[in-house]
Structure formats: structure tokens, C-alpha cells
Amino acid sequence: MRPVVMPPNRLAHFYLGGEAITRLRGVAAPAERSPEEWLAATVTRFGEAASGLSTLPDGRLLVDAVRQDPDGWTGGAMPAGPGDVGVLVKLLDAGQRLPVHVHPDRRFAARHLHSCYGKTEAWVVLEAVGGAQVHVGWREDVDPDDLARAVLAMDSAWLLQRMHALDVVPGDVVLVPGGTAHAIGRGVFVVEVQEPSDFSVLLEFEGFSSLEDAFVGMDVTGAVAATTTTAMPADELAGLRRHVDLGARADAAVRLLPERADEFFRADLLAPVAGAAAVEAGFGVLVVLTGHGTLASVDGELAVSPGDVVAVPHGAGDWRLGGDASAVLCRPAGPELRGAGT
């Protein structure tokens, strides 16, 4: 099996953005509001039959190809069964502040949403307009009843005043555990790596969604139950953040995420020099940021350029990125940790 350069998979959404995706990918947006692209995706948007699924160059859905050859694509069984690759990767370009929302953790998703996956996620910041911010976690404990009242009253100020506001610059990395209230601010462009689900509970929905659609089929009691209401201490918040020089070059993959992410997914920066170390066999999604190079696997070489998105199957074996390309590689958790996160 060989790595595959994936066609575009831009999605229309309720919020503004997408210009940075257009610049990186070199492909015009399909709609005015196209702030996300789902990369090598085998899961759909919540409640949809097909929206979100990626298509291979030959016209087949990637999920169908994975179902037909799970060993070739992933190296074996994955937690959600046929078609699961263990990770969802996106490009997200926020043209406005996203609503405050929360993704359930695995424990809640298993009990209430019939899924082995929650939606822990991480952001690798590629661009940030001056003064750009993200909001992550509560600065103080919030009472669940007060939170429910604020959500139903659409009191954005109440929510934001109680959250940590973080300035971000390119190269910043933020891990957002399931259950954590958060919002990406205007002018932030990220590679987003997350568990493969589309569970988003909008704690702030005025102007974005209707009450009926805000809570993934639950009521406000369920929405609050999916949300951690205890404060996130400063030391815990610091442990969720890293900064990496996206322009640095190294002879081995540079880890992007805090260790706490390992049970959910992995992400590395590949910016090789001569003699770069091999990447071990396994499913991966490679997003080429700059430069030109080749992805050399057991069956040959694939030329890559800025904006390319490459799905790398397990069957490609160990591989190397050569040339002057730099890229972000996103992968599921290693086999020994799959299904461990709760």
C-alpha cells in the first residue's frame, strides 16, 4: 500500500472563516462559510449520513476502503470497529470567535451517547492574528445550576468571565481534555487533532444554533452533566500547553503534544535534515506546511508540496519525509494505549 494525497474535503459551517485554509491548500472555498476541512476522515458530522467523510482520489470513500482492508490501513482492529482509524484531523480557521462549547469525555460518551470515543482534542496553532486568544477551562468552580441558567439565558459574558483566556502565537499547542469548556478566538488557524467523533455541546448558542440542535440530542441537564464544573488550576492549565518552533529542523520527529494526550492521539512535527529517522508503520495524516519533499516508503516515493494532505496507511511500512518540507503528522494512540482514555 502507498501513501495517498487526499482531495479537498471542506465543510460549510455556522461560523465564519476559511481564508487561511484556502491559502494553505490552494483550493477555493466551496461556500462563504467554509472554516473547516476534515482530513482523511472516516466519521461523519453528528446526525449526518455522509457529511464529513473523505473521498480517495479514485472516488471511493476512505471509510469504505478501511472497512475492506482494516489490516492494511490501520494494522489491526480499532476500538470503534470497521472503518475506524482512531483519530480525526481538521484544519480550522476561525473568522470569528467560536461559541463556548464542550466535548464529552469517553466516560460520558459511553454512558449517554453510545460511543467508545469522547472528544478530547488538541490545537496546533499555525497562524494567529495579533492579540488572538483561546478560552480553556474555568478559573473558578461554577455551580451546575448557575451554569444551566447562564446557558439557557444565552449569557455569554457570564461564561467568558469565568474562563481562562490565553494569548496564542504560531507554534503554541493546547490540549483540551473532554469535558472542558473552551472556545477558539477569531484569527486563530489550527491543525486540530481529536478523537474521531462529532459530539459538540454548545454552551453558547445564540447566533450559532438553535436550542434543539445545541446539545447533541440532550437537554440542558445533559449538557451541564457533560461539562466539568470544577476550576482548572494554573498548574494543570500549564501542563496542557506547549510551544514548538514550527520553523526548526531536526533529524527526528519533534513531539507536539503533552504526555496526557498519548492515550488519545499523537502529533509530531516533521522537518527533516539529511538522514532523518524513519516514522514507524501505522495510520497517519500528514499535513505539509512548507517546502517540497518526498515521502519514501517501501513501495516508492511520493512527491509532496505545501498544502498537501497525505493519508499514510499502515501497509506502507516505515517511511521517511525527505527534502526541505515541514509537516505536522497526526496519528491515533499507539496500540498499547488504544481505548485507555476515560
Secondary structure as the mmCIF struct_conf table of DSSP 4:
data_model
#
loop_
_struct_conf.conf_type_id
_struct_conf.id
_struct_conf.beg_label_comp_id
_struct_conf.beg_label_asym_id
_struct_conf.beg_label_seq_id
_struct_conf.end_label_comp_id
_struct_conf.end_label_asym_id
_struct_conf.end_label_seq_id
STRN STRN1 VAL A 4 VAL A 5
HELX_LH_PP_P HELX_LH_PP_P1 MET A 6 PRO A 8
STRN STRN2 ARG A 10 LEU A 11
BEND BEND1 PHE A 14 TYR A 15
HELX_RH_AL_P HELX_RH_AL_P1 GLU A 19 ARG A 25
BEND BEND2 PRO A 30 GLU A 32
STRN STRN3 GLU A 36 LEU A 39
BEND BEND3 ALA A 40 ALA A 40
BEND BEND4 VAL A 43 VAL A 43
HELX_LH_PP_P HELX_LH_PP_P2 THR A 44 ARG A 45
TURN_TY1_P TURN_TY1_P1 PHE A 46 GLY A 47
BEND BEND5 ALA A 49 ALA A 50
TURN_TY1_P TURN_TY1_P2 SER A 51 GLY A 52
STRN STRN4 THR A 55 THR A 55
TURN_TY1_P TURN_TY1_P3 PRO A 57 ASP A 58
BEND BEND6 GLY A 59 GLY A 59
STRN STRN5 LEU A 61 LEU A 61
HELX_RH_AL_P HELX_RH_AL_P2 LEU A 62 GLN A 68
HELX_RH_AL_P HELX_RH_AL_P3 PRO A 70 THR A 74
BEND BEND7 GLY A 75 GLY A 76
TURN_TY1_P TURN_TY1_P4 PRO A 79 ALA A 80
TURN_TY1_P TURN_TY1_P5 PRO A 82 GLY A 83
BEND BEND8 GLY A 86 GLY A 86
STRN STRN6 LEU A 88 ASP A 93
BEND BEND9 GLY A 95 GLN A 96
HELX_LH_PP_P HELX_LH_PP_P3 ARG A 97 VAL A 100
STRN STRN7 HIS A 101 VAL A 102
HELX_RH_AL_P HELX_RH_AL_P4 ARG A 106 HIS A 112
BEND BEND10 LEU A 113 LEU A 113
BEND BEND11 CYS A 116 CYS A 116
STRN STRN8 GLU A 121 ALA A 128
TURN_TY1_P TURN_TY1_P6 GLY A 130 GLY A 131
STRN STRN9 GLN A 133 TRP A 138
BEND BEND12 ARG A 139 GLU A 140
HELX_RH_AL_P HELX_RH_AL_P5 PRO A 144 LEU A 152
TURN_TY1_P TURN_TY1_P7 ALA A 153 MET A 154
HELX_RH_AL_P HELX_RH_AL_P6 SER A 156 GLN A 161
TURN_TY1_P TURN_TY1_P8 ARG A 162 ARG A 162
STRN STRN10 MET A 163 ASP A 167
TURN_TY1_P TURN_TY1_P9 PRO A 170 GLY A 171
STRN STRN11 ASP A 172 VAL A 176
TURN_TY1_P TURN_TY1_P10 GLY A 178 GLY A 179
STRN STRN12 HIS A 182 ILE A 184
HELX_LH_PP_P HELX_LH_PP_P4 GLY A 185 GLY A 185
TURN_TY1_P TURN_TY1_P11 ARG A 186 GLY A 187
STRN STRN13 VAL A 188 GLN A 194
BEND BEND13 PRO A 196 PRO A 196
STRN STRN14 VAL A 201 LEU A 202
BEND BEND14 LEU A 203 LEU A 203
TURN_TY1_P TURN_TY1_P12 GLU A 206 PHE A 208
HELX_RH_AL_P HELX_RH_AL_P7 LEU A 211 ALA A 214
TURN_TY1_P TURN_TY1_P13 PHE A 215 GLY A 217
HELX_RH_AL_P HELX_RH_AL_P8 VAL A 220 ALA A 225
TURN_TY1_P TURN_TY1_P14 ALA A 226 ALA A 226
BEND BEND15 THR A 227 THR A 227
BEND BEND16 THR A 230 THR A 230
HELX_RH_AL_P HELX_RH_AL_P9 ALA A 234 GLY A 239
TURN_TY1_P TURN_TY1_P15 LEU A 240 LEU A 240
STRN STRN15 ARG A 241 HIS A 243
TURN_TY1_P TURN_TY1_P16 LEU A 246 GLY A 247
BEND BEND17 ASP A 251 ALA A 252
HELX_LH_PP_P HELX_LH_PP_P5 ALA A 253 ALA A 253
STRN STRN16 VAL A 254 ARG A 255
BEND BEND18 LEU A 257 LEU A 257
HELX_RH_3T_P HELX_RH_3T_P1 GLU A 259 ALA A 261
TURN_TY1_P TURN_TY1_P17 ASP A 262 PHE A 264
STRN STRN17 PHE A 265 LEU A 270
TURN_TY1_P TURN_TY1_P18 ALA A 274 GLY A 275
HELX_LH_PP_P HELX_LH_PP_P6 ALA A 276 ALA A 278
STRN STRN18 VAL A 279 VAL A 279
HELX_LH_PP_P HELX_LH_PP_P7 GLU A 280 GLU A 280
BEND BEND19 ALA A 281 GLY A 282
STRN STRN19 GLY A 284 THR A 290
BEND BEND20 GLY A 291 GLY A 291
STRN STRN20 GLY A 293 SER A 297
TURN_TY1_P TURN_TY1_P19 VAL A 298 ASP A 299
STRN STRN21 GLY A 300 VAL A 304
TURN_TY1_P TURN_TY1_P20 PRO A 306 GLY A 307
STRN STRN22 VAL A 309 VAL A 312
HELX_RH_3T_P HELX_RH_3T_P2 HIS A 314 ALA A 316
BEND BEND21 ASP A 318 ASP A 318
STRN STRN23 TRP A 319 TRP A 319
STRN STRN24 ARG A 320 GLY A 323
TURN_TY1_P TURN_TY1_P21 ASP A 324 ASP A 324
STRN STRN25 SER A 326 PRO A 332
HELX_LH_PP_P HELX_LH_PP_P8 ALA A 333 GLY A 334
TURN_TY1_P TURN_TY1_P22 PRO A 335 GLY A 339
#
